[in-house]
Amino acid sequence: MSLESRIMELESRLAFQDDTIQALSDELVEQNRRIERMQLQLAALARRQEELNGLAGIAEDEAPPPHY
């Protein structure tokens, strides 16, 4: 294998690896956006649950009634 063909092969592999790294980086950024969006949604749901618990008069510290 000549030096020129070896260099071309290495350049080809490098280009492929660069594309793969960029694709993985883009996917990682998108996953972080999704996680942040889900965390905001979860926080909003938790706040809403607390509001509904307050409206219904449910106290978290209340013990359940005894069973007979």
mmCIF file of the N, C-alpha and C atoms, coordinates in Angstrom:
data_MODEL
# 
_entry.id   MODEL 
# 
loop_
_atom_site.group_PDB 
_atom_site.id 
_atom_site.type_symbol 
_atom_site.label_atom_id 
_atom_site.label_alt_id 
_atom_site.label_comp_id 
_atom_site.label_asym_id 
_atom_site.label_entity_id 
_atom_site.label_seq_id 
_atom_site.pdbx_PDB_ins_code 
_atom_site.Cartn_x 
_atom_site.Cartn_y 
_atom_site.Cartn_z 
_atom_site.occupancy 
_atom_site.B_iso_or_equiv 
_atom_site.pdbx_formal_charge 
_atom_site.auth_seq_id 
_atom_site.auth_comp_id 
_atom_site.auth_asym_id 
_atom_site.auth_atom_id 
_atom_site.pdbx_PDB_model_num 
ATOM 1   N N  . MET A 1 1  ? 0.861   -1.167 0.000  1.00 0.00 ? 1  MET A N  1 
ATOM 2   C CA . MET A 1 1  ? 0.000   0.000  0.000  1.00 0.00 ? 1  MET A CA 1 
ATOM 3   C C  . MET A 1 1  ? 0.908   1.231  0.000  1.00 0.00 ? 1  MET A C  1 
ATOM 4   N N  . SER A 1 2  ? 0.645   2.124  -0.912 1.00 0.00 ? 2  SER A N  1 
ATOM 5   C CA . SER A 1 2  ? 1.510   3.296  -1.031 1.00 0.00 ? 2  SER A CA 1 
ATOM 6   C C  . SER A 1 2  ? 1.193   4.312  0.071  1.00 0.00 ? 2  SER A C  1 
ATOM 7   N N  . LEU A 1 3  ? 2.131   5.191  0.284  1.00 0.00 ? 3  LEU A N  1 
ATOM 8   C CA . LEU A 1 3  ? 1.974   6.220  1.308  1.00 0.00 ? 3  LEU A CA 1 
ATOM 9   C C  . LEU A 1 3  ? 0.786   7.112  0.989  1.00 0.00 ? 3  LEU A C  1 
ATOM 10  N N  . GLU A 1 4  ? 0.617   7.446  -0.261 1.00 0.00 ? 4  GLU A N  1 
ATOM 11  C CA . GLU A 1 4  ? -0.494  8.321  -0.670 1.00 0.00 ? 4  GLU A CA 1 
ATOM 12  C C  . GLU A 1 4  ? -1.850  7.665  -0.390 1.00 0.00 ? 4  GLU A C  1 
ATOM 13  N N  . SER A 1 5  ? -1.980  6.374  -0.694 1.00 0.00 ? 5  SER A N  1 
ATOM 14  C CA . SER A 1 5  ? -3.253  5.697  -0.449 1.00 0.00 ? 5  SER A CA 1 
ATOM 15  C C  . SER A 1 5  ? -3.509  5.540  1.054  1.00 0.00 ? 5  SER A C  1 
ATOM 16  N N  . ARG A 1 6  ? -2.466  5.341  1.819  1.00 0.00 ? 6  ARG A N  1 
ATOM 17  C CA . ARG A 1 6  ? -2.623  5.257  3.271  1.00 0.00 ? 6  ARG A CA 1 
ATOM 18  C C  . ARG A 1 6  ? -3.098  6.585  3.840  1.00 0.00 ? 6  ARG A C  1 
ATOM 19  N N  . ILE A 1 7  ? -2.518  7.673  3.348  1.00 0.00 ? 7  ILE A N  1 
ATOM 20  C CA . ILE A 1 7  ? -2.930  9.005  3.811  1.00 0.00 ? 7  ILE A CA 1 
ATOM 21  C C  . ILE A 1 7  ? -4.380  9.276  3.424  1.00 0.00 ? 7  ILE A C  1 
ATOM 22  N N  . MET A 1 8  ? -4.766  8.905  2.208  1.00 0.00 ? 8  MET A N  1 
ATOM 23  C CA . MET A 1 8  ? -6.158  9.107  1.771  1.00 0.00 ? 8  MET A CA 1 
ATOM 24  C C  . MET A 1 8  ? -7.116  8.297  2.645  1.00 0.00 ? 8  MET A C  1 
ATOM 25  N N  . GLU A 1 9  ? -6.727  7.062  2.983  1.00 0.00 ? 9  GLU A N  1 
ATOM 26  C CA . GLU A 1 9  ? -7.557  6.229  3.855  1.00 0.00 ? 9  GLU A CA 1 
ATOM 27  C C  . GLU A 1 9  ? -7.709  6.870  5.229  1.00 0.00 ? 9  GLU A C  1 
ATOM 28  N N  . LEU A 1 10 ? -6.623  7.376  5.786  1.00 0.00 ? 10 LEU A N  1 
ATOM 29  C CA . LEU A 1 10 ? -6.684  8.036  7.088  1.00 0.00 ? 10 LEU A CA 1 
ATOM 30  C C  . LEU A 1 10 ? -7.539  9.294  7.032  1.00 0.00 ? 10 LEU A C  1 
ATOM 31  N N  . GLU A 1 11 ? -7.423  10.072 5.963  1.00 0.00 ? 11 GLU A N  1 
ATOM 32  C CA . GLU A 1 11 ? -8.240  11.280 5.823  1.00 0.00 ? 11 GLU A CA 1 
ATOM 33  C C  . GLU A 1 11 ? -9.712  10.919 5.722  1.00 0.00 ? 11 GLU A C  1 
ATOM 34  N N  . SER A 1 12 ? -10.003 9.832  5.016  1.00 0.00 ? 12 SER A N  1 
ATOM 35  C CA . SER A 1 12 ? -11.385 9.379  4.889  1.00 0.00 ? 12 SER A CA 1 
ATOM 36  C C  . SER A 1 12 ? -11.940 8.962  6.248  1.00 0.00 ? 12 SER A C  1 
ATOM 37  N N  . ARG A 1 13 ? -11.172 8.208  6.996  1.00 0.00 ? 13 ARG A N  1 
ATOM 38  C CA . ARG A 1 13 ? -11.605 7.791  8.331  1.00 0.00 ? 13 ARG A CA 1 
ATOM 39  C C  . ARG A 1 13 ? -11.795 8.993  9.254  1.00 0.00 ? 13 ARG A C  1 
ATOM 40  N N  . LEU A 1 14 ? -10.895 9.947  9.172  1.00 0.00 ? 14 LEU A N  1 
ATOM 41  C CA . LEU A 1 14 ? -10.997 11.140 10.002 1.00 0.00 ? 14 LEU A CA 1 
ATOM 42  C C  . LEU A 1 14 ? -12.274 11.917 9.686  1.00 0.00 ? 14 LEU A C  1 
ATOM 43  N N  . ALA A 1 15 ? -12.586 12.054 8.408  1.00 0.00 ? 15 ALA A N  1 
ATOM 44  C CA . ALA A 1 15 ? -13.812 12.759 8.016  1.00 0.00 ? 15 ALA A CA 1 
ATOM 45  C C  . ALA A 1 15 ? -15.034 12.031 8.551  1.00 0.00 ? 15 ALA A C  1 
ATOM 46  N N  . PHE A 1 16 ? -15.046 10.712 8.451  1.00 0.00 ? 16 PHE A N  1 
ATOM 47  C CA . PHE A 1 16 ? -16.168 9.918  8.968  1.00 0.00 ? 16 PHE A CA 1 
ATOM 48  C C  . PHE A 1 16 ? -16.290 10.090 10.483 1.00 0.00 ? 16 PHE A C  1 
ATOM 49  N N  . GLN A 1 17 ? -15.179 10.056 11.179 1.00 0.00 ? 17 GLN A N  1 
ATOM 50  C CA . GLN A 1 17 ? -15.201 10.219 12.632 1.00 0.00 ? 17 GLN A CA 1 
ATOM 51  C C  . GLN A 1 17 ? -15.682 11.616 13.017 1.00 0.00 ? 17 GLN A C  1 
ATOM 52  N N  . ASP A 1 18 ? -15.264 12.624 12.279 1.00 0.00 ? 18 ASP A N  1 
ATOM 53  C CA . ASP A 1 18 ? -15.740 13.985 12.557 1.00 0.00 ? 18 ASP A CA 1 
ATOM 54  C C  . ASP A 1 18 ? -17.251 14.078 12.397 1.00 0.00 ? 18 ASP A C  1 
ATOM 55  N N  . ASP A 1 19 ? -17.782 13.460 11.339 1.00 0.00 ? 19 ASP A N  1 
ATOM 56  C CA . ASP A 1 19 ? -19.237 13.462 11.133 1.00 0.00 ? 19 ASP A CA 1 
ATOM 57  C C  . ASP A 1 19 ? -19.957 12.745 12.267 1.00 0.00 ? 19 ASP A C  1 
ATOM 58  N N  . THR A 1 20 ? -19.401 11.623 12.686 1.00 0.00 ? 20 THR A N  1 
ATOM 59  C CA . THR A 1 20 ? -20.013 10.854 13.766 1.00 0.00 ? 20 THR A CA 1 
ATOM 60  C C  . THR A 1 20 ? -19.993 11.630 15.076 1.00 0.00 ? 20 THR A C  1 
ATOM 61  N N  . ILE A 1 21 ? -18.883 12.254 15.377 1.00 0.00 ? 21 ILE A N  1 
ATOM 62  C CA . ILE A 1 21 ? -18.774 13.048 16.610 1.00 0.00 ? 21 ILE A CA 1 
ATOM 63  C C  . ILE A 1 21 ? -19.761 14.207 16.591 1.00 0.00 ? 21 ILE A C  1 
ATOM 64  N N  . GLN A 1 22 ? -19.911 14.867 15.449 1.00 0.00 ? 22 GLN A N  1 
ATOM 65  C CA . GLN A 1 22 ? -20.860 15.978 15.346 1.00 0.00 ? 22 GLN A CA 1 
ATOM 66  C C  . GLN A 1 22 ? -22.297 15.491 15.530 1.00 0.00 ? 22 GLN A C  1 
ATOM 67  N N  . ALA A 1 23 ? -22.618 14.344 14.933 1.00 0.00 ? 23 ALA A N  1 
ATOM 68  C CA . ALA A 1 23 ? -23.966 13.787 15.082 1.00 0.00 ? 23 ALA A CA 1 
ATOM 69  C C  . ALA A 1 23 ? -24.244 13.436 16.543 1.00 0.00 ? 23 ALA A C  1 
ATOM 70  N N  . LEU A 1 24 ? -23.269 12.842 17.219 1.00 0.00 ? 24 LEU A N  1 
ATOM 71  C CA . LEU A 1 24 ? -23.445 12.513 18.635 1.00 0.00 ? 24 LEU A CA 1 
ATOM 72  C C  . LEU A 1 24 ? -23.581 13.758 19.491 1.00 0.00 ? 24 LEU A C  1 
ATOM 73  N N  . SER A 1 25 ? -22.812 14.775 19.167 1.00 0.00 ? 25 SER A N  1 
ATOM 74  C CA . SER A 1 25 ? -22.893 16.029 19.909 1.00 0.00 ? 25 SER A CA 1 
ATOM 75  C C  . SER A 1 25 ? -24.267 16.672 19.729 1.00 0.00 ? 25 SER A C  1 
ATOM 76  N N  . ASP A 1 26 ? -24.768 16.674 18.505 1.00 0.00 ? 26 ASP A N  1 
ATOM 77  C CA . ASP A 1 26 ? -26.093 17.243 18.244 1.00 0.00 ? 26 ASP A CA 1 
ATOM 78  C C  . ASP A 1 26 ? -27.172 16.487 19.014 1.00 0.00 ? 26 ASP A C  1 
ATOM 79  N N  . GLU A 1 27 ? -27.058 15.171 19.043 1.00 0.00 ? 27 GLU A N  1 
ATOM 80  C CA . GLU A 1 27 ? -28.043 14.363 19.769 1.00 0.00 ? 27 GLU A CA 1 
ATOM 81  C C  . GLU A 1 27 ? -27.971 14.629 21.263 1.00 0.00 ? 27 GLU A C  1 
ATOM 82  N N  . LEU A 1 28 ? -26.778 14.805 21.788 1.00 0.00 ? 28 LEU A N  1 
ATOM 83  C CA . LEU A 1 28 ? -26.610 15.103 23.203 1.00 0.00 ? 28 LEU A CA 1 
ATOM 84  C C  . LEU A 1 28 ? -27.249 16.444 23.562 1.00 0.00 ? 28 LEU A C  1 
ATOM 85  N N  . VAL A 1 29 ? -27.072 17.436 22.713 1.00 0.00 ? 29 VAL A N  1 
ATOM 86  C CA . VAL A 1 29 ? -27.691 18.746 22.943 1.00 0.00 ? 29 VAL A CA 1 
ATOM 87  C C  . VAL A 1 29 ? -29.211 18.614 22.949 1.00 0.00 ? 29 VAL A C  1 
ATOM 88  N N  . GLU A 1 30 ? -29.751 17.848 22.007 1.00 0.00 ? 30 GLU A N  1 
ATOM 89  C CA . GLU A 1 30 ? -31.203 17.656 21.939 1.00 0.00 ? 30 GLU A CA 1 
ATOM 90  C C  . GLU A 1 30 ? -31.713 16.911 23.169 1.00 0.00 ? 30 GLU A C  1 
ATOM 91  N N  . GLN A 1 31 ? -30.987 15.918 23.637 1.00 0.00 ? 31 GLN A N  1 
ATOM 92  C CA . GLN A 1 31 ? -31.398 15.199 24.847 1.00 0.00 ? 31 GLN A CA 1 
ATOM 93  C C  . GLN A 1 31 ? -31.395 16.121 26.058 1.00 0.00 ? 31 GLN A C  1 
ATOM 94  N N  . ASN A 1 32 ? -30.408 16.985 26.163 1.00 0.00 ? 32 ASN A N  1 
ATOM 95  C CA . ASN A 1 32 ? -30.365 17.930 27.283 1.00 0.00 ? 32 ASN A CA 1 
ATOM 96  C C  . ASN A 1 32 ? -31.558 18.873 27.232 1.00 0.00 ? 32 ASN A C  1 
ATOM 97  N N  . ARG A 1 33 ? -31.943 19.303 26.042 1.00 0.00 ? 33 ARG A N  1 
ATOM 98  C CA . ARG A 1 33 ? -33.132 20.159 25.914 1.00 0.00 ? 33 ARG A CA 1 
ATOM 99  C C  . ARG A 1 33 ? -34.381 19.422 26.367 1.00 0.00 ? 33 ARG A C  1 
ATOM 100 N N  . ARG A 1 34 ? -34.500 18.162 25.947 1.00 0.00 ? 34 ARG A N  1 
ATOM 101 C CA . ARG A 1 34 ? -35.668 17.376 26.357 1.00 0.00 ? 34 ARG A CA 1 
ATOM 102 C C  . ARG A 1 34 ? -35.700 17.189 27.871 1.00 0.00 ? 34 ARG A C  1 
ATOM 103 N N  . ILE A 1 35 ? -34.566 16.901 28.462 1.00 0.00 ? 35 ILE A N  1 
ATOM 104 C CA . ILE A 1 35 ? -34.498 16.711 29.917 1.00 0.00 ? 35 ILE A CA 1 
ATOM 105 C C  . ILE A 1 35 ? -34.885 17.989 30.639 1.00 0.00 ? 35 ILE A C  1 
ATOM 106 N N  . GLU A 1 36 ? -34.376 19.134 30.190 1.00 0.00 ? 36 GLU A N  1 
ATOM 107 C CA . GLU A 1 36 ? -34.733 20.406 30.822 1.00 0.00 ? 36 GLU A CA 1 
ATOM 108 C C  . GLU A 1 36 ? -36.225 20.673 30.704 1.00 0.00 ? 36 GLU A C  1 
ATOM 109 N N  . ARG A 1 37 ? -36.796 20.398 29.535 1.00 0.00 ? 37 ARG A N  1 
ATOM 110 C CA . ARG A 1 37 ? -38.230 20.600 29.333 1.00 0.00 ? 37 ARG A CA 1 
ATOM 111 C C  . ARG A 1 37 ? -39.029 19.675 30.254 1.00 0.00 ? 37 ARG A C  1 
ATOM 112 N N  . MET A 1 38 ? -38.612 18.424 30.392 1.00 0.00 ? 38 MET A N  1 
ATOM 113 C CA . MET A 1 38 ? -39.320 17.498 31.272 1.00 0.00 ? 38 MET A CA 1 
ATOM 114 C C  . MET A 1 38 ? -39.188 17.895 32.736 1.00 0.00 ? 38 MET A C  1 
ATOM 115 N N  . GLN A 1 39 ? -38.029 18.422 33.126 1.00 0.00 ? 39 GLN A N  1 
ATOM 116 C CA . GLN A 1 39 ? -37.862 18.880 34.506 1.00 0.00 ? 39 GLN A CA 1 
ATOM 117 C C  . GLN A 1 39 ? -38.800 20.046 34.804 1.00 0.00 ? 39 GLN A C  1 
ATOM 118 N N  . LEU A 1 40 ? -38.953 20.963 33.854 1.00 0.00 ? 40 LEU A N  1 
ATOM 119 C CA . LEU A 1 40 ? -39.885 22.075 34.035 1.00 0.00 ? 40 LEU A CA 1 
ATOM 120 C C  . LEU A 1 40 ? -41.321 21.569 34.132 1.00 0.00 ? 40 LEU A C  1 
ATOM 121 N N  . GLN A 1 41 ? -41.671 20.608 33.289 1.00 0.00 ? 41 GLN A N  1 
ATOM 122 C CA . GLN A 1 41 ? -43.016 20.046 33.337 1.00 0.00 ? 41 GLN A CA 1 
ATOM 123 C C  . GLN A 1 41 ? -43.264 19.330 34.666 1.00 0.00 ? 41 GLN A C  1 
ATOM 124 N N  . LEU A 1 42 ? -42.275 18.603 35.136 1.00 0.00 ? 42 LEU A N  1 
ATOM 125 C CA . LEU A 1 42 ? -42.414 17.893 36.411 1.00 0.00 ? 42 LEU A CA 1 
ATOM 126 C C  . LEU A 1 42 ? -42.585 18.877 37.565 1.00 0.00 ? 42 LEU A C  1 
ATOM 127 N N  . ALA A 1 43 ? -41.822 19.955 37.544 1.00 0.00 ? 43 ALA A N  1 
ATOM 128 C CA . ALA A 1 43 ? -41.954 20.968 38.594 1.00 0.00 ? 43 ALA A CA 1 
ATOM 129 C C  . ALA A 1 43 ? -43.341 21.601 38.548 1.00 0.00 ? 43 ALA A C  1 
ATOM 130 N N  . ALA A 1 44 ? -43.849 21.875 37.354 1.00 0.00 ? 44 ALA A N  1 
ATOM 131 C CA . ALA A 1 44 ? -45.184 22.456 37.222 1.00 0.00 ? 44 ALA A CA 1 
ATOM 132 C C  . ALA A 1 44 ? -46.241 21.480 37.727 1.00 0.00 ? 44 ALA A C  1 
ATOM 133 N N  . LEU A 1 45 ? -46.088 20.210 37.412 1.00 0.00 ? 45 LEU A N  1 
ATOM 134 C CA . LEU A 1 45 ? -47.041 19.215 37.901 1.00 0.00 ? 45 LEU A CA 1 
ATOM 135 C C  . LEU A 1 45 ? -46.992 19.086 39.421 1.00 0.00 ? 45 LEU A C  1 
ATOM 136 N N  . ALA A 1 46 ? -45.796 19.149 39.981 1.00 0.00 ? 46 ALA A N  1 
ATOM 137 C CA . ALA A 1 46 ? -45.668 19.069 41.440 1.00 0.00 ? 46 ALA A CA 1 
ATOM 138 C C  . ALA A 1 46 ? -46.343 20.262 42.098 1.00 0.00 ? 46 ALA A C  1 
ATOM 139 N N  . ARG A 1 47 ? -46.142 21.463 41.527 1.00 0.00 ? 47 ARG A N  1 
ATOM 140 C CA . ARG A 1 47 ? -46.818 22.650 42.073 1.00 0.00 ? 47 ARG A CA 1 
ATOM 141 C C  . ARG A 1 47 ? -48.329 22.510 41.966 1.00 0.00 ? 47 ARG A C  1 
ATOM 142 N N  . ARG A 1 48 ? -48.802 22.018 40.839 1.00 0.00 ? 48 ARG A N  1 
ATOM 143 C CA . ARG A 1 48 ? -50.243 21.849 40.641 1.00 0.00 ? 48 ARG A CA 1 
ATOM 144 C C  . ARG A 1 48 ? -50.794 20.830 41.636 1.00 0.00 ? 48 ARG A C  1 
ATOM 145 N N  . GLN A 1 49 ? -50.063 19.763 41.869 1.00 0.00 ? 49 GLN A N  1 
ATOM 146 C CA . GLN A 1 49 ? -50.496 18.756 42.837 1.00 0.00 ? 49 GLN A CA 1 
ATOM 147 C C  . GLN A 1 49 ? -50.593 19.356 44.231 1.00 0.00 ? 49 GLN A C  1 
ATOM 148 N N  . GLU A 1 50 ? -49.624 20.167 44.607 1.00 0.00 ? 50 GLU A N  1 
ATOM 149 C CA . GLU A 1 50 ? -49.666 20.831 45.912 1.00 0.00 ? 50 GLU A CA 1 
ATOM 150 C C  . GLU A 1 50 ? -50.873 21.758 46.001 1.00 0.00 ? 50 GLU A C  1 
ATOM 151 N N  . GLU A 1 51 ? -51.151 22.482 44.930 1.00 0.00 ? 51 GLU A N  1 
ATOM 152 C CA . GLU A 1 51 ? -52.321 23.369 44.919 1.00 0.00 ? 51 GLU A CA 1 
ATOM 153 C C  . GLU A 1 51 ? -53.604 22.567 45.096 1.00 0.00 ? 51 GLU A C  1 
ATOM 154 N N  . LEU A 1 52 ? -53.712 21.470 44.367 1.00 0.00 ? 52 LEU A N  1 
ATOM 155 C CA . LEU A 1 52 ? -54.923 20.644 44.463 1.00 0.00 ? 52 LEU A CA 1 
ATOM 156 C C  . LEU A 1 52 ? -55.054 20.016 45.842 1.00 0.00 ? 52 LEU A C  1 
ATOM 157 N N  . ASN A 1 53 ? -53.935 19.608 46.434 1.00 0.00 ? 53 ASN A N  1 
ATOM 158 C CA . ASN A 1 53 ? -53.985 19.075 47.789 1.00 0.00 ? 53 ASN A CA 1 
ATOM 159 C C  . ASN A 1 53 ? -54.460 20.133 48.765 1.00 0.00 ? 53 ASN A C  1 
ATOM 160 N N  . GLY A 1 54 ? -54.014 21.363 48.582 1.00 0.00 ? 54 GLY A N  1 
ATOM 161 C CA . GLY A 1 54 ? -54.444 22.461 49.453 1.00 0.00 ? 54 GLY A CA 1 
ATOM 162 C C  . GLY A 1 54 ? -55.919 22.765 49.289 1.00 0.00 ? 54 GLY A C  1 
ATOM 163 N N  . LEU A 1 55 ? -56.430 22.725 48.061 1.00 0.00 ? 55 LEU A N  1 
ATOM 164 C CA . LEU A 1 55 ? -57.842 22.998 47.811 1.00 0.00 ? 55 LEU A CA 1 
ATOM 165 C C  . LEU A 1 55 ? -58.738 21.896 48.377 1.00 0.00 ? 55 LEU A C  1 
ATOM 166 N N  . ALA A 1 56 ? -58.268 20.670 48.339 1.00 0.00 ? 56 ALA A N  1 
ATOM 167 C CA . ALA A 1 56 ? -59.063 19.550 48.821 1.00 0.00 ? 56 ALA A CA 1 
ATOM 168 C C  . ALA A 1 56 ? -58.955 19.393 50.333 1.00 0.00 ? 56 ALA A C  1 
ATOM 169 N N  . GLY A 1 57 ? -58.068 20.123 50.965 1.00 0.00 ? 57 GLY A N  1 
ATOM 170 C CA . GLY A 1 57 ? -57.905 20.050 52.406 1.00 0.00 ? 57 GLY A CA 1 
ATOM 171 C C  . GLY A 1 57 ? -57.159 18.809 52.856 1.00 0.00 ? 57 GLY A C  1 
ATOM 172 N N  . ILE A 1 58 ? -56.372 18.267 51.987 1.00 0.00 ? 58 ILE A N  1 
ATOM 173 C CA . ILE A 1 58 ? -55.600 17.074 52.340 1.00 0.00 ? 58 ILE A CA 1 
ATOM 174 C C  . ILE A 1 58 ? -54.308 17.515 52.999 1.00 0.00 ? 58 ILE A C  1 
ATOM 175 N N  . ALA A 1 59 ? -54.117 17.045 54.195 1.00 0.00 ? 59 ALA A N  1 
ATOM 176 C CA . ALA A 1 59 ? -52.874 17.355 54.900 1.00 0.00 ? 59 ALA A CA 1 
ATOM 177 C C  . ALA A 1 59 ? -51.953 16.152 54.796 1.00 0.00 ? 59 ALA A C  1 
ATOM 178 N N  . GLU A 1 60 ? -50.728 16.412 54.480 1.00 0.00 ? 60 GLU A N  1 
ATOM 179 C CA . GLU A 1 60 ? -49.775 15.311 54.323 1.00 0.00 ? 60 GLU A CA 1 
ATOM 180 C C  . GLU A 1 60 ? -49.454 14.639 55.652 1.00 0.00 ? 60 GLU A C  1 
ATOM 181 N N  . ASP A 1 61 ? -49.592 15.375 56.756 1.00 0.00 ? 61 ASP A N  1 
ATOM 182 C CA . ASP A 1 61 ? -49.243 14.828 58.063 1.00 0.00 ? 61 ASP A CA 1 
ATOM 183 C C  . ASP A 1 61 ? -50.401 14.092 58.716 1.00 0.00 ? 61 ASP A C  1 
ATOM 184 N N  . GLU A 1 62 ? -51.571 14.114 58.118 1.00 0.00 ? 62 GLU A N  1 
ATOM 185 C CA . GLU A 1 62 ? -52.719 13.448 58.721 1.00 0.00 ? 62 GLU A CA 1 
ATOM 186 C C  . GLU A 1 62 ? -52.524 11.941 58.711 1.00 0.00 ? 62 GLU A C  1 
ATOM 187 N N  . ALA A 1 63 ? -52.788 11.356 59.843 1.00 0.00 ? 63 ALA A N  1 
ATOM 188 C CA . ALA A 1 63 ? -52.721 9.890  59.930 1.00 0.00 ? 63 ALA A CA 1 
ATOM 189 C C  . ALA A 1 63 ? -54.025 9.318  59.397 1.00 0.00 ? 63 ALA A C  1 
ATOM 190 N N  . PRO A 1 64 ? -53.973 8.159  58.814 1.00 0.00 ? 64 PRO A N  1 
ATOM 191 C CA . PRO A 1 64 ? -55.215 7.554  58.330 1.00 0.00 ? 64 PRO A CA 1 
ATOM 192 C C  . PRO A 1 64 ? -56.103 7.172  59.511 1.00 0.00 ? 64 PRO A C  1 
ATOM 193 N N  . PRO A 1 65 ? -57.401 7.147  59.323 1.00 0.00 ? 65 PRO A N  1 
ATOM 194 C CA . PRO A 1 65 ? -58.295 6.787  60.433 1.00 0.00 ? 65 PRO A CA 1 
ATOM 195 C C  . PRO A 1 65 ? -58.069 5.328  60.820 1.00 0.00 ? 65 PRO A C  1 
ATOM 196 N N  . PRO A 1 66 ? -58.298 5.047  62.103 1.00 0.00 ? 66 PRO A N  1 
ATOM 197 C CA . PRO A 1 66 ? -58.104 3.648  62.538 1.00 0.00 ? 66 PRO A CA 1 
ATOM 198 C C  . PRO A 1 66 ? -59.167 2.751  61.920 1.00 0.00 ? 66 PRO A C  1 
ATOM 199 N N  . HIS A 1 67 ? -58.761 1.529  61.667 1.00 0.00 ? 67 HIS A N  1 
ATOM 200 C CA . HIS A 1 67 ? -59.711 0.571  61.103 1.00 0.00 ? 67 HIS A CA 1 
ATOM 201 C C  . HIS A 1 67 ? -60.273 -0.281 62.236 1.00 0.00 ? 67 HIS A C  1 
ATOM 202 N N  . TYR A 1 68 ? -61.559 -0.558 62.164 1.00 0.00 ? 68 TYR A N  1 
ATOM 203 C CA . TYR A 1 68 ? -62.214 -1.337 63.223 1.00 0.00 ? 68 TYR A CA 1 
ATOM 204 C C  . TYR A 1 68 ? -62.436 -2.741 62.780 1.00 0.00 ? 68 TYR A C  1 
# 
